[in-house]
Amino acid sequence: MFKDTVIVAIGTAVSRLTGLMRVIVLGVILGQTALADAYDGANNSPNSIYELLVGGVLTASLVPVFTRHAEEKDDDATSAVVTVSLIVLAFATLLAIAAAPLIFRIFSLNPSAAVDANQFRAVGTMMCRIFLIQIFFYGLTAIASALLNSRRRFFAAAWAPAVANIVTIMFLLLIPFTRDGTPGLSDIKVDGAFYWLLTLGATGGIAAMGLVLLPAIKRANINLSFKPELRHPAVRTMARLSFWTFGYVVTNQVCLVVIKNLAQPGSGNQDAYSKAMTFFYLPHGLLAISIATTFVPELSRRVRNNDVDGFAGGMTAGFRWISLLTLPASLGMILLAEPILRIFLQHGHFTSEATYNTSRALIGLAVGLLGFSIYIFALRGFYAHHDTRTPFLVNLVENVLNVVFAVWLVDRHGVLGLGLAFALAYLISSVIVLWLLHVKHKAVKWRALGTLLARCIVAVAIMSLAVTGVDRALKPTSGYSELAELFFCLVVGFMVYVGALFVLRVPEIRQVSGLLPSRGSATPDAEISV
């Protein structure tokens, strides 16, 4: 499992880094303008509609369901689920395209006074119609990834998003050859080449992400056939699981709409929050999601075999690794948010004011990295038991907290307040979900987790002193020297953190040598049977 996690982490790293390159290129071309906000709202709409209609259901249940089908060698059940899911996706995509004006209107209920609301919505709707095609391909990617992950084939699914980013970047890089100057809202209507390059780039990338997984399914010898059987027991199981998951997704989307509108679309704050979220997701996806992806199939098998202690060991091991990896990443983003964003984003039409605004959002979000990552992994434990009701209830609490904190903090702190609202909501909810997971399934070994957290906090405190010292000692005068400063801060911080963990005798540090020929038995704390 550790080897699989490393494979996924490398693929995820490439995908996230290419995603970061996509954000950089988009920032260079659009800056932090009303058009950037319109693009963000329109390009987020397929994600939201996909999650609302089918995405949450697929994410929550496909891997456990396909894992069971694989063990029982029930190809008919798998084929029925895949066929019905694709039909629903196609219908949902067509319906969403027809409703594009209404969909974008929801994301622009509170536009900035600095823009013409009618023009902003008209431009957003034009882009939305093309972006909504992505719904089908998001679903195709989710189904294909679940099929591969249930067979413990993680490589293709981990690397597929990189293909999407590369395709999008290729389209975006053509834009400077077709026009000059900072583009505005009116350019979408009058410049056909600009419009199609901007919209087809993103949609073509998502389509490529789904299609590139099809050869991997064939190589995995997954036998599928066309079985549109709505009454098949496997499909009915999916439908049963979907009720609470649908509620889970609805609360997420309502919260997202509120946050986007609190950012005042057209002001640039929506773009700042979105770009900060991209940087926030980089360590989360690289570290926490890599662990969750490889642990879930094994956790599902433990549940199926009624291995309560093994399940608790797997969940606790996951929590320990997530804590070990995300705590220093969280602090690093808080301390170095502005220089990181200045180096990566402050180019072309992306100004120093935009960098500062985005860094404030990132600092707020980074406070909640550990809570968010633990929360997302803990929900996988409920899904492994085919329990979608508890995640819905916890998620309802989390979203209410997020909205309440956001309304309270946004007037005082702007995008920093929106980031802090997200962080506080997930920190509180992570404690709640850990407690519920243990009460319902005895899934948390508190002593093992608490000991690790205490040692990590000490190590992170030592790391922060070292990073702060390097940051104050070096005074960069140019972009290159600032890049060198960031590099030294990261290297020193990493070395000090790992050294502190080694001195504090954290078992996981010693288990990294498991990638090499084993020199002895593993420490129980670091295995899935922690």
C-alpha positions as CSV (number, residue, x, y, z in Angstrom):
1,M,0.0,0.0,0.0
2,F,2.9,2.4,0.7
3,K,4.3,1.6,-2.7
4,D,0.9,2.2,-4.3
5,T,0.6,5.5,-2.4
6,V,4.0,6.7,-3.7
7,I,2.9,5.8,-7.3
8,V,-0.3,7.8,-6.9
9,A,1.6,10.6,-5.2
10,I,4.0,11.0,-8.1
11,G,1.1,11.0,-10.6
12,T,-0.8,13.4,-8.5
13,A,2.3,15.7,-8.2
14,V,2.6,15.8,-11.9
15,S,-1.1,16.5,-12.3
16,R,-1.1,19.2,-9.6
17,L,2.0,20.9,-11.0
18,T,0.6,21.0,-14.5
19,G,-2.6,22.3,-13.0
20,L,-0.6,25.0,-11.4
21,M,1.0,25.8,-14.7
22,R,-2.5,26.1,-16.2
23,V,-3.5,28.6,-13.5
24,I,-0.3,30.6,-14.1
25,V,-0.9,30.8,-17.8
26,L,-4.6,31.8,-17.2
27,G,-3.5,34.5,-14.8
28,V,-0.9,35.9,-17.3
29,I,-3.6,36.2,-19.9
30,L,-6.7,37.3,-17.9
31,G,-5.2,38.9,-14.8
32,Q,-7.5,39.3,-11.8
33,T,-10.4,41.0,-13.6
34,A,-14.1,40.8,-14.2
35,L,-13.5,38.4,-17.1
36,A,-11.4,36.2,-14.8
37,D,-14.3,36.0,-12.3
38,A,-16.8,35.2,-15.2
39,Y,-14.4,32.4,-16.4
40,D,-14.1,31.1,-12.9
41,G,-17.9,31.0,-12.3
42,A,-18.6,29.5,-15.7
43,N,-15.9,26.9,-15.5
44,N,-17.0,25.9,-12.0
45,S,-20.5,25.3,-13.2
46,P,-19.9,21.9,-14.7
47,N,-18.2,20.7,-11.5
48,S,-21.1,21.9,-9.5
49,I,-23.8,20.4,-11.7
50,Y,-21.9,17.2,-12.1
51,E,-21.5,16.9,-8.3
52,L,-25.1,17.9,-7.7
53,L,-26.7,15.3,-10.1
54,V,-24.4,12.3,-10.1
55,G,-20.8,13.1,-9.0
56,G,-21.4,12.7,-5.3
57,V,-23.1,9.4,-5.8
58,L,-20.3,8.0,-7.9
59,T,-17.6,9.2,-5.6
60,A,-19.2,7.8,-2.5
61,S,-20.1,4.4,-3.7
62,L,-18.3,3.3,-6.8
63,V,-15.0,2.0,-5.4
64,P,-16.7,-0.1,-2.6
65,V,-19.3,-1.4,-5.0
66,F,-16.8,-2.2,-7.8
67,T,-14.4,-3.8,-5.2
68,R,-17.2,-6.2,-4.2
69,H,-18.1,-6.9,-7.8
70,A,-14.4,-7.7,-8.6
71,E,-14.1,-10.1,-5.7
72,E,-17.3,-11.8,-6.7
73,K,-16.3,-11.7,-10.4
74,D,-19.7,-10.2,-11.2
75,D,-19.1,-8.5,-14.5
76,D,-22.8,-8.1,-15.2
77,A,-23.4,-6.0,-12.1
78,T,-20.4,-3.8,-13.0
79,S,-21.7,-3.4,-16.6
80,A,-25.2,-2.4,-15.4
81,V,-23.8,0.2,-13.0
82,V,-21.5,1.7,-15.7
83,T,-24.2,1.7,-18.4
84,V,-26.9,3.3,-16.3
85,S,-24.4,5.9,-15.0
86,L,-23.3,6.9,-18.5
87,I,-26.9,7.3,-19.6
88,V,-27.7,9.5,-16.6
89,L,-24.6,11.5,-17.3
90,A,-25.5,12.1,-20.9
91,F,-29.0,13.2,-19.9
92,A,-27.7,15.5,-17.2
93,T,-25.2,17.1,-19.6
94,L,-27.9,18.0,-22.1
95,L,-30.2,19.3,-19.4
96,A,-27.5,21.5,-18.0
97,I,-26.6,23.0,-21.3
98,A,-30.2,24.0,-21.9
99,A,-30.3,25.6,-18.5
100,A,-27.0,27.5,-18.8
101,P,-28.4,31.0,-18.3
102,L,-30.1,30.0,-15.0
103,I,-27.0,28.1,-13.8
104,F,-24.6,31.0,-14.3
105,R,-27.2,33.4,-12.8
106,I,-27.0,31.4,-9.6
107,F,-23.2,32.0,-9.5
108,S,-23.7,35.8,-10.1
109,L,-26.5,36.7,-7.7
110,N,-24.4,39.4,-6.1
111,P,-22.2,40.9,-8.8
112,S,-19.8,43.8,-8.0
113,A,-21.0,47.3,-8.5
114,A,-17.9,47.9,-10.7
115,V,-19.3,45.8,-13.6
116,D,-22.4,45.8,-15.8
117,A,-24.4,42.9,-14.3
118,N,-26.2,42.1,-17.6
119,Q,-23.0,42.0,-19.6
120,F,-21.2,39.9,-16.9
121,R,-24.0,37.4,-16.9
122,A,-24.3,37.3,-20.7
123,V,-20.6,36.6,-21.1
124,G,-20.6,34.0,-18.4
125,T,-23.5,32.2,-20.0
126,M,-21.7,32.1,-23.3
127,M,-18.7,30.4,-21.8
128,C,-21.0,28.2,-19.6
129,R,-22.6,26.5,-22.6
130,I,-19.3,25.1,-23.7
131,F,-18.0,24.3,-20.3
132,L,-21.1,22.3,-19.3
133,I,-20.1,19.7,-21.8
134,Q,-17.5,18.7,-19.3
135,I,-20.1,17.1,-17.0
136,F,-20.2,13.9,-19.1
137,F,-16.4,13.6,-19.2
138,Y,-16.1,14.3,-15.4
139,G,-18.4,11.3,-14.9
140,L,-16.6,9.2,-17.4
141,T,-13.4,9.9,-15.5
142,A,-14.9,9.1,-12.1
143,I,-16.3,5.7,-13.4
144,A,-13.1,4.7,-15.1
145,S,-11.0,5.7,-12.1
146,A,-13.2,3.7,-9.8
147,L,-13.0,0.6,-12.0
148,L,-9.2,0.8,-12.1
149,N,-8.8,1.7,-8.4
150,S,-11.0,-1.2,-7.3
151,R,-8.5,-3.5,-9.1
152,R,-5.7,-1.7,-7.4
153,R,-4.5,-0.1,-10.6
154,F,-3.8,3.4,-9.7
155,F,-1.3,4.7,-12.3
156,A,-3.5,5.8,-15.1
157,A,-6.1,7.5,-13.0
158,A,-3.5,9.4,-11.0
159,W,-1.8,10.7,-14.2
160,A,-4.9,11.5,-16.3
161,P,-5.5,15.0,-14.9
162,A,-2.1,16.0,-16.2
163,V,-3.3,15.2,-19.7
164,A,-6.3,17.6,-19.1
165,N,-4.0,20.4,-17.9
166,I,-1.5,20.0,-20.8
167,V,-4.3,20.1,-23.4
168,T,-5.8,23.2,-21.8
169,I,-2.4,24.9,-21.6
170,M,-1.8,24.3,-25.3
171,F,-5.0,26.1,-26.2
172,L,-4.3,29.0,-23.8
173,L,-0.8,29.5,-25.2
174,L,-2.3,30.2,-28.6
175,I,-4.3,33.2,-27.3
176,P,-1.4,35.7,-27.2
177,F,-0.9,35.1,-30.9
178,T,-4.5,36.1,-31.7
179,R,-4.8,39.3,-29.7
180,D,-3.0,42.1,-27.7
181,G,-3.7,43.8,-24.4
182,T,-5.7,42.7,-21.3
183,P,-8.9,41.0,-22.5
184,G,-12.2,42.2,-21.1
185,L,-15.8,41.0,-21.0
186,S,-16.7,42.5,-24.4
187,D,-13.9,40.5,-26.1
188,I,-15.8,37.2,-25.6
189,K,-18.6,38.5,-27.8
190,V,-16.5,40.2,-30.5
191,D,-13.4,38.0,-30.7
192,G,-14.4,34.5,-31.9
193,A,-10.9,33.0,-31.8
194,F,-10.4,34.2,-28.3
195,Y,-13.8,32.8,-27.2
196,W,-13.2,29.4,-28.7
197,L,-9.6,29.0,-27.5
198,L,-10.6,30.0,-24.0
199,T,-13.6,27.6,-23.7
200,L,-12.6,24.7,-25.9
201,G,-9.3,24.5,-24.1
202,A,-10.8,23.7,-20.8
203,T,-13.5,21.4,-22.2
204,G,-11.1,19.6,-24.5
205,G,-8.8,19.0,-21.6
206,I,-11.5,17.4,-19.4
207,A,-12.6,15.2,-22.4
208,A,-9.0,14.0,-22.9
209,M,-8.8,13.2,-19.2
210,G,-11.7,10.8,-19.4
211,L,-10.9,9.3,-22.8
212,V,-7.2,8.5,-21.9
213,L,-8.4,6.1,-19.2
214,L,-10.3,3.8,-21.7
215,P,-7.1,2.0,-22.9
216,A,-6.1,1.4,-19.3
217,I,-9.5,-0.3,-18.6
218,K,-8.9,-2.5,-21.6
219,R,-5.4,-3.5,-20.4
220,A,-6.8,-4.3,-17.0
221,N,-9.1,-6.9,-18.6
222,I,-12.2,-5.4,-17.2
223,N,-15.0,-6.9,-19.2
224,L,-17.9,-4.5,-19.8
225,S,-21.0,-4.8,-21.9
226,F,-24.0,-2.6,-22.6
227,K,-26.6,-3.4,-19.9
228,P,-29.2,-0.5,-19.5
229,E,-31.0,-2.4,-16.7
230,L,-32.5,0.1,-14.3
231,R,-33.9,-2.7,-12.1
232,H,-30.6,-4.6,-11.7
233,P,-29.8,-5.2,-8.0
234,A,-26.4,-3.4,-8.3
235,V,-28.1,-0.3,-9.8
236,R,-30.7,-0.4,-7.1
237,T,-27.9,-0.5,-4.5
238,M,-26.4,2.6,-6.1
239,A,-29.8,4.3,-6.0
240,R,-30.2,3.4,-2.3
241,L,-26.8,4.9,-1.5
242,S,-27.6,8.0,-3.5
243,F,-30.3,9.5,-1.3
244,W,-28.1,10.8,1.5
245,T,-25.2,11.5,-0.9
246,F,-27.5,13.7,-2.9
247,G,-28.2,15.7,0.2
248,Y,-24.5,15.8,1.0
249,V,-23.8,17.3,-2.4
250,V,-26.7,19.8,-2.3
251,T,-25.4,21.3,0.9
252,N,-21.9,21.6,-0.6
253,Q,-23.2,23.4,-3.7
254,V,-25.4,25.7,-1.6
255,C,-22.4,26.7,0.5
256,L,-20.3,27.1,-2.7
257,V,-22.9,29.5,-4.2
258,V,-23.0,31.6,-1.0
259,I,-19.2,31.8,-0.8
260,K,-18.8,32.8,-4.5
261,N,-21.5,35.5,-4.1
262,L,-19.9,36.8,-0.9
263,A,-16.7,37.3,-3.0
264,Q,-18.7,39.7,-5.2
265,P,-18.3,38.3,-8.7
266,G,-16.6,40.8,-11.0
267,S,-14.5,42.4,-8.3
268,G,-11.6,40.0,-8.7
269,N,-12.1,38.5,-5.2
270,Q,-13.7,35.4,-6.7
271,D,-10.7,34.8,-8.8
272,A,-8.4,35.4,-5.8
273,Y,-10.3,32.8,-3.8
274,S,-10.3,30.3,-6.6
275,K,-6.6,30.6,-7.3
276,A,-5.8,30.4,-3.6
277,M,-7.9,27.2,-3.5
278,T,-5.8,25.8,-6.3
279,F,-2.6,26.2,-4.3
280,F,-4.4,24.9,-1.2
281,Y,-5.4,21.7,-3.0
282,L,-1.9,21.1,-4.2
283,P,-0.6,19.6,-0.9
284,H,-4.0,18.1,-0.1
285,G,-4.2,16.3,-3.4
286,L,-0.5,15.3,-3.4
287,L,-0.5,14.0,0.2
288,A,-4.0,13.3,1.6
289,I,-5.8,12.2,-1.5
290,S,-2.9,9.9,-2.5
291,I,-3.2,8.1,0.8
292,A,-7.0,8.0,0.6
293,T,-7.0,6.6,-2.9
294,T,-4.8,3.6,-2.1
295,F,-6.2,2.9,1.3
296,V,-9.9,2.8,0.4
297,P,-10.0,-0.5,-1.6
298,E,-8.2,-2.2,1.3
299,L,-10.4,-0.6,3.9
300,S,-13.5,-1.8,2.0
301,R,-12.1,-5.4,2.0
302,R,-11.5,-5.2,5.8
303,V,-15.1,-4.1,6.3
304,R,-16.4,-6.9,4.0
305,N,-14.3,-9.5,6.0
306,N,-15.6,-8.0,9.4
307,D,-12.0,-7.2,10.3
308,V,-12.8,-4.5,12.9
309,D,-9.3,-4.2,14.3
310,G,-7.8,-4.2,10.8
311,F,-10.1,-1.4,9.7
312,A,-9.2,0.6,12.8
313,G,-5.6,0.1,12.1
314,G,-6.0,1.2,8.5
315,M,-7.9,4.3,9.4
316,T,-5.5,5.3,12.1
317,A,-2.5,4.7,9.9
318,G,-4.1,7.0,7.3
319,F,-4.8,9.7,9.9
320,R,-1.2,9.5,11.1
321,W,0.3,9.8,7.7
322,I,-2.0,12.7,6.7
323,S,-1.1,14.5,9.9
324,L,2.6,13.9,9.4
325,L,2.5,15.3,5.9
326,T,-0.1,18.1,6.0
327,L,0.9,19.9,9.1
328,P,4.3,21.2,7.8
329,A,2.6,22.0,4.4
330,S,0.0,24.1,6.2
331,L,2.6,26.1,8.1
332,G,4.7,26.5,5.0
333,M,1.8,28.1,3.1
334,I,1.0,30.4,6.0
335,L,4.6,31.7,6.3
336,L,5.4,31.8,2.6
337,A,2.0,32.5,0.9
338,E,2.9,35.9,-0.6
339,P,6.4,35.0,-2.0
340,I,5.0,31.7,-3.4
341,L,2.3,33.4,-5.2
342,R,4.5,36.3,-6.3
343,I,6.9,33.8,-7.9
344,F,4.3,31.7,-9.7
345,L,1.5,34.2,-10.5
346,Q,2.8,37.7,-10.7
347,H,3.4,37.8,-14.4
348,G,1.7,39.4,-17.4
349,H,-1.6,41.0,-16.4
350,F,-1.5,39.5,-12.9
351,T,-0.5,42.5,-10.7
352,S,1.2,42.8,-7.3
353,E,-2.2,43.9,-5.8
354,A,-3.7,40.6,-7.2
355,T,-0.9,38.6,-5.7
356,Y,-1.4,40.2,-2.2
357,N,-5.2,39.7,-2.4
358,T,-4.7,36.0,-3.4
359,S,-2.1,35.4,-0.7
360,R,-4.6,36.6,2.0
361,A,-7.1,34.0,0.8
362,L,-4.4,31.3,0.8
363,I,-3.3,32.1,4.4
364,G,-6.9,31.7,5.6
365,L,-7.4,28.4,3.8
366,A,-4.0,27.0,4.9
367,V,-5.1,27.2,8.5
368,G,-7.5,24.4,7.8
369,L,-5.4,22.0,5.7
370,L,-5.0,19.3,8.4
371,G,-8.7,19.5,9.4
372,F,-9.9,19.4,5.7
373,S,-7.6,16.4,4.9
374,I,-8.6,14.4,7.9
375,Y,-12.3,15.2,7.3
376,I,-12.2,13.9,3.7
377,F,-10.3,10.7,4.6
378,A,-12.6,10.0,7.6
379,L,-15.7,10.1,5.3
380,R,-14.1,7.3,3.3
381,G,-14.4,5.2,6.4
382,F,-18.2,5.6,6.5
383,Y,-18.5,5.0,2.7
384,A,-16.6,1.7,3.2
385,H,-19.4,0.7,5.4
386,H,-21.9,1.9,2.8
387,D,-23.0,4.5,5.2
388,T,-23.9,7.7,3.4
389,R,-26.3,9.1,6.0
390,T,-23.7,10.1,8.6
391,P,-21.4,11.9,6.0
392,F,-24.5,13.9,5.0
393,L,-25.3,15.0,8.5
394,V,-21.7,15.9,9.3
395,N,-21.4,17.7,6.1
396,L,-24.5,19.7,6.8
397,V,-23.0,20.9,10.0
398,E,-19.7,21.8,8.2
399,N,-21.4,23.8,5.5
400,V,-23.6,25.7,8.0
401,L,-20.4,26.6,10.0
402,N,-18.7,27.7,6.8
403,V,-21.5,30.0,5.7
404,V,-22.0,31.4,9.2
405,F,-18.2,32.1,9.6
406,A,-18.0,33.5,6.1
407,V,-20.9,36.0,6.6
408,W,-19.3,37.0,9.9
409,L,-15.7,37.4,8.6
410,V,-16.0,38.6,5.0
411,D,-16.9,42.2,5.9
412,R,-14.0,42.4,8.3
413,H,-11.3,40.6,6.4
414,G,-12.5,40.2,2.8
415,V,-11.0,37.0,1.1
416,L,-8.9,36.3,4.2
417,G,-12.2,36.0,6.0
418,L,-13.6,33.6,3.4
419,G,-10.5,31.4,3.8
420,L,-10.6,31.4,7.6
421,A,-14.3,30.5,7.5
422,F,-13.4,27.4,5.4
423,A,-10.6,26.5,7.7
424,L,-12.6,26.9,11.0
425,A,-15.5,24.9,9.6
426,Y,-13.3,22.0,8.6
427,L,-11.2,22.0,11.8
428,I,-14.4,21.8,13.9
429,S,-16.0,19.2,11.6
430,S,-12.9,17.0,11.5
431,V,-13.1,16.6,15.3
432,I,-16.8,15.7,15.0
433,V,-16.3,13.2,12.3
434,L,-13.4,11.5,14.1
435,W,-15.5,11.1,17.2
436,L,-18.5,9.7,15.2
437,L,-16.3,7.3,13.2
438,H,-15.0,5.9,16.5
439,V,-18.4,5.7,18.2
440,K,-20.0,3.9,15.2
441,H,-17.1,1.7,14.0
442,K,-14.3,1.7,16.7
443,A,-12.1,3.1,13.9
444,V,-9.7,5.4,15.7
445,K,-6.8,4.4,18.0
446,W,-6.6,7.6,19.9
447,R,-3.4,6.9,21.7
448,A,-1.5,6.2,18.5
449,L,-3.0,9.2,16.8
450,G,-2.5,11.6,19.7
451,T,1.1,10.6,20.3
452,L,1.9,11.3,16.6
453,L,0.1,14.6,16.6
454,A,2.0,15.8,19.7
455,R,5.3,14.9,18.1
456,C,4.4,16.6,14.8
457,I,3.3,19.8,16.5
458,V,6.7,20.0,18.3
459,A,8.5,19.3,15.0
460,V,6.5,21.9,13.1
461,A,7.2,24.5,15.8
462,I,10.9,23.9,15.4
463,M,10.6,24.0,11.6
464,S,8.7,27.3,11.8
465,L,11.6,28.9,13.7
466,A,14.1,27.7,11.1
467,V,12.0,28.9,8.2
468,T,11.4,32.3,9.8
469,G,15.1,32.7,10.5
470,V,16.0,31.9,6.9
471,D,13.3,34.2,5.6
472,R,14.5,37.2,7.7
473,A,18.2,36.5,7.0
474,L,17.8,36.6,3.2
475,K,16.6,39.8,1.6
476,P,15.8,39.1,-2.1
477,T,16.1,42.0,-4.5
478,S,14.9,40.3,-7.7
479,G,12.7,37.5,-8.9
480,Y,15.6,35.1,-9.1
481,S,16.9,35.9,-5.6
482,E,13.3,35.5,-4.3
483,L,13.1,32.1,-6.0
484,A,16.4,31.2,-4.3
485,E,15.0,32.4,-0.9
486,L,11.9,30.3,-1.3
487,F,14.1,27.3,-2.3
488,F,16.3,27.7,0.8
489,C,13.3,28.1,3.1
490,L,11.7,24.9,1.8
491,V,14.9,22.9,1.9
492,V,15.8,24.1,5.4
493,G,12.3,23.6,6.6
494,F,12.1,20.0,5.2
495,M,15.4,19.0,6.7
496,V,14.7,20.5,10.1
497,Y,11.2,18.9,10.2
498,V,12.4,15.4,9.2
499,G,15.4,15.7,11.6
500,A,13.0,16.7,14.4
501,L,10.7,13.8,13.7
502,F,13.7,11.4,13.7
503,V,14.9,12.7,17.0
504,L,11.4,12.4,18.4
505,R,11.3,8.8,17.2
506,V,8.3,9.0,14.9
507,P,8.0,5.4,13.5
508,E,6.7,6.5,10.0
509,I,10.0,8.3,9.3
510,R,11.9,5.1,9.8
511,Q,9.4,3.2,7.6
512,V,10.2,5.3,4.5
513,S,13.0,2.9,4.1
514,G,10.3,0.3,3.2
515,L,10.7,1.4,-0.4
516,L,14.2,-0.1,-0.2
517,P,15.0,-3.8,0.6
518,S,13.7,-4.4,4.1
519,R,16.2,-4.6,7.0
520,G,13.7,-6.0,9.5
521,S,10.1,-6.1,10.6
522,A,8.0,-2.9,10.4
523,T,7.1,-1.1,13.5
524,P,3.4,-1.8,14.2
525,D,2.6,1.9,14.5
526,A,3.5,2.5,10.9
527,E,1.6,-0.4,9.3
528,I,-2.1,-0.5,8.4
529,S,-2.6,-2.6,11.5
530,V,-1.5,0.3,13.7
